[in-house]
Amino acid sequence: MLSFFSQQIQDQRQRRLTAANRAARL
């Protein structure tokens, strides 16, 4: 259960980083 929650947080962080990189490119 805890690992699943950690996975969710990591996925969210990764998406935010990708979005930030995309915005920086534009």
CHARMM internal coordinates of N, CA and C (Angstrom, degrees):
IC EDIT
DIST 1 N 1 CA 1.4714
DIST 1 CA 1 C 1.5333
ANGL 1 N 1 CA 1 C 109.95
DIST 1 C 2 N 1.3183
ANGL 1 CA 1 C 2 N 115.87
DIHE 1 N 1 CA 1 C 2 N -46.72
DIST 2 N 2 CA 1.4613
ANGL 1 C 2 N 2 CA 119.32
DIHE 1 CA 1 C 2 N 2 CA -178.43
DIST 2 CA 2 C 1.5252
ANGL 2 N 2 CA 2 C 110.71
DIHE 1 C 2 N 2 CA 2 C -65.48
DIST 2 C 3 N 1.3276
ANGL 2 CA 2 C 3 N 115.62
DIHE 2 N 2 CA 2 C 3 N -38.82
DIST 3 N 3 CA 1.4720
ANGL 2 C 3 N 3 CA 119.13
DIHE 2 CA 2 C 3 N 3 CA -179.71
DIST 3 CA 3 C 1.5261
ANGL 3 N 3 CA 3 C 110.48
DIHE 2 C 3 N 3 CA 3 C -64.32
DIST 3 C 4 N 1.3343
ANGL 3 CA 3 C 4 N 115.91
DIHE 3 N 3 CA 3 C 4 N -37.10
DIST 4 N 4 CA 1.4676
ANGL 3 C 4 N 4 CA 119.35
DIHE 3 CA 3 C 4 N 4 CA 178.73
DIST 4 CA 4 C 1.5219
ANGL 4 N 4 CA 4 C 110.44
DIHE 3 C 4 N 4 CA 4 C -63.55
DIST 4 C 5 N 1.3291
ANGL 4 CA 4 C 5 N 116.26
DIHE 4 N 4 CA 4 C 5 N -42.68
DIST 5 N 5 CA 1.4619
ANGL 4 C 5 N 5 CA 120.73
DIHE 4 CA 4 C 5 N 5 CA 179.31
DIST 5 CA 5 C 1.5243
ANGL 5 N 5 CA 5 C 110.53
DIHE 4 C 5 N 5 CA 5 C -63.35
DIST 5 C 6 N 1.3275
ANGL 5 CA 5 C 6 N 115.92
DIHE 5 N 5 CA 5 C 6 N -41.05
DIST 6 N 6 CA 1.4652
ANGL 5 C 6 N 6 CA 120.51
DIHE 5 CA 5 C 6 N 6 CA 178.80
DIST 6 CA 6 C 1.5216
ANGL 6 N 6 CA 6 C 110.14
DIHE 5 C 6 N 6 CA 6 C -63.44
DIST 6 C 7 N 1.3323
ANGL 6 CA 6 C 7 N 115.76
DIHE 6 N 6 CA 6 C 7 N -38.65
DIST 7 N 7 CA 1.4658
ANGL 6 C 7 N 7 CA 120.21
DIHE 6 CA 6 C 7 N 7 CA 179.55
DIST 7 CA 7 C 1.5192
ANGL 7 N 7 CA 7 C 110.12
DIHE 6 C 7 N 7 CA 7 C -62.99
DIST 7 C 8 N 1.3227
ANGL 7 CA 7 C 8 N 116.76
DIHE 7 N 7 CA 7 C 8 N -40.83
DIST 8 N 8 CA 1.4621
ANGL 7 C 8 N 8 CA 121.23
DIHE 7 CA 7 C 8 N 8 CA -179.95
DIST 8 CA 8 C 1.5267
ANGL 8 N 8 CA 8 C 110.26
DIHE 7 C 8 N 8 CA 8 C -61.90
DIST 8 C 9 N 1.3222
ANGL 8 CA 8 C 9 N 116.08
DIHE 8 N 8 CA 8 C 9 N -44.91
DIST 9 N 9 CA 1.4707
ANGL 8 C 9 N 9 CA 120.93
DIHE 8 CA 8 C 9 N 9 CA -179.34
DIST 9 CA 9 C 1.5304
ANGL 9 N 9 CA 9 C 110.02
DIHE 8 C 9 N 9 CA 9 C -63.19
DIST 9 C 10 N 1.3334
ANGL 9 CA 9 C 10 N 116.37
DIHE 9 N 9 CA 9 C 10 N -43.81
DIST 10 N 10 CA 1.4610
ANGL 9 C 10 N 10 CA 119.67
DIHE 9 CA 9 C 10 N 10 CA -179.91
DIST 10 CA 10 C 1.5141
ANGL 10 N 10 CA 10 C 111.06
DIHE 9 C 10 N 10 CA 10 C -62.85
DIST 10 C 11 N 1.3328
ANGL 10 CA 10 C 11 N 116.39
DIHE 10 N 10 CA 10 C 11 N -40.82
DIST 11 N 11 CA 1.4618
ANGL 10 C 11 N 11 CA 120.17
DIHE 10 CA 10 C 11 N 11 CA -179.86
DIST 11 CA 11 C 1.5229
ANGL 11 N 11 CA 11 C 110.48
DIHE 10 C 11 N 11 CA 11 C -63.36
DIST 11 C 12 N 1.3422
ANGL 11 CA 11 C 12 N 115.68
DIHE 11 N 11 CA 11 C 12 N -42.16
DIST 12 N 12 CA 1.4627
ANGL 11 C 12 N 12 CA 119.27
DIHE 11 CA 11 C 12 N 12 CA 179.29
DIST 12 CA 12 C 1.5203
ANGL 12 N 12 CA 12 C 110.93
DIHE 11 C 12 N 12 CA 12 C -63.00
DIST 12 C 13 N 1.3313
ANGL 12 CA 12 C 13 N 116.05
DIHE 12 N 12 CA 12 C 13 N -42.54
DIST 13 N 13 CA 1.4637
ANGL 12 C 13 N 13 CA 120.14
DIHE 12 CA 12 C 13 N 13 CA -179.13
DIST 13 CA 13 C 1.5298
ANGL 13 N 13 CA 13 C 109.91
DIHE 12 C 13 N 13 CA 13 C -63.59
DIST 13 C 14 N 1.3340
ANGL 13 CA 13 C 14 N 115.80
DIHE 13 N 13 CA 13 C 14 N -41.46
DIST 14 N 14 CA 1.4647
ANGL 13 C 14 N 14 CA 120.54
DIHE 13 CA 13 C 14 N 14 CA -179.76
DIST 14 CA 14 C 1.5246
ANGL 14 N 14 CA 14 C 110.25
DIHE 13 C 14 N 14 CA 14 C -62.42
DIST 14 C 15 N 1.3480
ANGL 14 CA 14 C 15 N 116.28
DIHE 14 N 14 CA 14 C 15 N -43.13
DIST 15 N 15 CA 1.4634
ANGL 14 C 15 N 15 CA 119.63
DIHE 14 CA 14 C 15 N 15 CA 179.96
DIST 15 CA 15 C 1.5180
ANGL 15 N 15 CA 15 C 110.68
DIHE 14 C 15 N 15 CA 15 C -63.74
DIST 15 C 16 N 1.3251
ANGL 15 CA 15 C 16 N 116.69
DIHE 15 N 15 CA 15 C 16 N -40.19
DIST 16 N 16 CA 1.4675
ANGL 15 C 16 N 16 CA 120.47
DIHE 15 CA 15 C 16 N 16 CA -179.46
DIST 16 CA 16 C 1.5305
ANGL 16 N 16 CA 16 C 109.73
DIHE 15 C 16 N 16 CA 16 C -64.76
DIST 16 C 17 N 1.3334
ANGL 16 CA 16 C 17 N 116.37
DIHE 16 N 16 CA 16 C 17 N -41.20
DIST 17 N 17 CA 1.4673
ANGL 16 C 17 N 17 CA 120.20
DIHE 16 CA 16 C 17 N 17 CA 179.30
DIST 17 CA 17 C 1.5192
ANGL 17 N 17 CA 17 C 110.19
DIHE 16 C 17 N 17 CA 17 C -64.04
DIST 17 C 18 N 1.3271
ANGL 17 CA 17 C 18 N 116.69
DIHE 17 N 17 CA 17 C 18 N -43.24
DIST 18 N 18 CA 1.4659
ANGL 17 C 18 N 18 CA 120.52
DIHE 17 CA 17 C 18 N 18 CA 179.55
DIST 18 CA 18 C 1.5219
ANGL 18 N 18 CA 18 C 110.08
DIHE 17 C 18 N 18 CA 18 C -61.90
DIST 18 C 19 N 1.3166
ANGL 18 CA 18 C 19 N 116.68
DIHE 18 N 18 CA 18 C 19 N -42.84
DIST 19 N 19 CA 1.4685
ANGL 18 C 19 N 19 CA 121.06
DIHE 18 CA 18 C 19 N 19 CA 179.57
DIST 19 CA 19 C 1.5277
ANGL 19 N 19 CA 19 C 110.11
DIHE 18 C 19 N 19 CA 19 C -63.62
DIST 19 C 20 N 1.3211
ANGL 19 CA 19 C 20 N 116.78
DIHE 19 N 19 CA 19 C 20 N -40.61
DIST 20 N 20 CA 1.4639
ANGL 19 C 20 N 20 CA 120.82
DIHE 19 CA 19 C 20 N 20 CA -179.98
DIST 20 CA 20 C 1.5265
ANGL 20 N 20 CA 20 C 110.09
DIHE 19 C 20 N 20 CA 20 C -64.97
DIST 20 C 21 N 1.3309
ANGL 20 CA 20 C 21 N 115.99
DIHE 20 N 20 CA 20 C 21 N -42.35
DIST 21 N 21 CA 1.4732
ANGL 20 C 21 N 21 CA 119.50
DIHE 20 CA 20 C 21 N 21 CA 179.01
DIST 21 CA 21 C 1.5213
ANGL 21 N 21 CA 21 C 110.62
DIHE 20 C 21 N 21 CA 21 C -63.23
DIST 21 C 22 N 1.3358
ANGL 21 CA 21 C 22 N 116.23
DIHE 21 N 21 CA 21 C 22 N -40.67
DIST 22 N 22 CA 1.4584
ANGL 21 C 22 N 22 CA 120.19
DIHE 21 CA 21 C 22 N 22 CA -179.76
DIST 22 CA 22 C 1.5234
ANGL 22 N 22 CA 22 C 109.86
DIHE 21 C 22 N 22 CA 22 C -63.58
DIST 22 C 23 N 1.3289
ANGL 22 CA 22 C 23 N 116.45
DIHE 22 N 22 CA 22 C 23 N -41.86
DIST 23 N 23 CA 1.4660
ANGL 22 C 23 N 23 CA 121.07
DIHE 22 CA 22 C 23 N 23 CA -179.74
DIST 23 CA 23 C 1.5347
ANGL 23 N 23 CA 23 C 109.73
DIHE 22 C 23 N 23 CA 23 C -66.03
DIST 23 C 24 N 1.3198
ANGL 23 CA 23 C 24 N 116.36
DIHE 23 N 23 CA 23 C 24 N -37.73
DIST 24 N 24 CA 1.4658
ANGL 23 C 24 N 24 CA 120.27
DIHE 23 CA 23 C 24 N 24 CA -179.49
DIST 24 CA 24 C 1.5312
ANGL 24 N 24 CA 24 C 110.19
DIHE 23 C 24 N 24 CA 24 C -65.78
DIST 24 C 25 N 1.3359
ANGL 24 CA 24 C 25 N 116.13
DIHE 24 N 24 CA 24 C 25 N -36.34
DIST 25 N 25 CA 1.4639
ANGL 24 C 25 N 25 CA 119.35
DIHE 24 CA 24 C 25 N 25 CA 179.60
DIST 25 CA 25 C 1.5222
ANGL 25 N 25 CA 25 C 110.39
DIHE 24 C 25 N 25 CA 25 C -65.67
DIST 25 C 26 N 1.3304
ANGL 25 CA 25 C 26 N 116.03
DIHE 25 N 25 CA 25 C 26 N -39.54
DIST 26 N 26 CA 1.4643
ANGL 25 C 26 N 26 CA 119.60
DIHE 25 CA 25 C 26 N 26 CA 179.40
DIST 26 CA 26 C 1.5313
ANGL 26 N 26 CA 26 C 108.06
DIHE 25 C 26 N 26 CA 26 C -76.42
END
COOR INIT
IC SEED 1 N 1 CA 1 C
IC BUILD
